Amino acid sequence: MLQLSERDSAMLNGELGKGAARAMRIVKRTAEVMFADSLIDITSAHIDGCLYHGKASLDFVEFFVDTNAKVAVPTTLNVGSLDLIHPELYHGDSSIQRDAQRLMDAHLLLGCESTFTCAPYQLKNRPRKGEQIAWAESNAIVFANSVLGARTSRYGDFLDLAAAITGRAPYAGLHIEGNRAGQIVFELSEFKSVPSRDIYFAALGLFVGKIAGAFVPVIVGLPEDTTEDELKALGAAAASSGAVALFHAVGITPEAPTLEAALQNREPLKRIDVSFADLDEIRKSLNNGHEGDELVAVALGTPHFSLSEFRQLAHLLERYEGRPKTDFYVNTSRFILWELNENGLASELEERGIQIVVDTCTYITPVMKKLSGLVMTNSGKWASYAPANIGVSVAYGSMSECVQSAFEGRVRFHG
């Protein structure tokens, strides 16, 4: 039976306001469904519900605003439907634009931070190993659990905000040590020699997610110099093709110094050998572009680009003169944009014809000038979702191939 603290009961009984009472009812009922014995304190939350999906989401958040509720822990916000820094980029319905901004503003009135990023782990303050948090947005969840070693279950719209307002979460799922043990082992035999590592990390994530589903995968054989950006791409893709909320990479991620540690000394449910041919097949399945096909745009930064990725992009741009022949979009956070402005890179990229998009993402809202035709990306997540979301076709290539293709106006693969 679920045990509540005195403060939990006070919130539930309305002693801390109508908003806190509703939030606690949501957290309590979720805990009961998850068979949790108790609730735990969280140190932070990340909210997915500021992306506008209709009036129900707006009504839900504005109830808390109207009842003077506030978040109880530091709370970051996922992308919204608008780039509030560059509002002129939005090409959609004006009524949706109005309500989308109301939804984003309402979260700020609750005390959330105006981060509007799917990559809160790239902000200045991020959770440490073992911290209990309540994060939503699939790639943020998998990164927090896997790369940072923080602990969060898969929180979705409404529940994430309820946890932020109460400062409490069910002690269940991946909050519990025993539930974090690896279950399926993926053995990589050829990965260290793959070309274009950015897209093959994403391809690996899509392969792993498709097989693992909601189980915890353990990956053996990643290069020792694997970067956070590569793990970001892997995790985002695994959360897109499956329901992966945590993966272990042996010798790379904090809970997997050894295979035995990742498995918590248990036997895995199964072992999967992953060949380069498997990953190449994933790449081909995402790619609807052929060598020489005309492009309408390039879209990078799903999840949001890091400062390191912008530096890599700037280095690639040095190979070419002038501006790209296609529109070129890069999604990132306000925080990273601020860093780009501080070091002068933002203006350099703008002069080269790069459109930086913040607060949202090009695959979920109409910010690109052309919403039909072939768009090239190096993101497994963007390639998976954009065709259904905004109606474009996708050419899937490395960042280097994306840049070359943008300057030629046609798909170019290096081979």
Helices and strands as residue ranges (DSSP letters): H 6-12, H 18-33, E 39-41, E 45-47, H 55-66, E 75-77, G 87-89, H 94-109, G 120-122, E 134-135, H 138-143, I 144-148, H 159-166, E 168-170, G 173-175, G 177-180, E 184-188, G 191-193, H 197-212, E 217-220, H 228-241, E 248-249, H 259-262, E 270-274, H 276-286, E 297-300, H 307-317, E 327-332, H 334-343, H 345-351, E 355-358, E 374-377, H 380-390, E 393-396, H 399-408
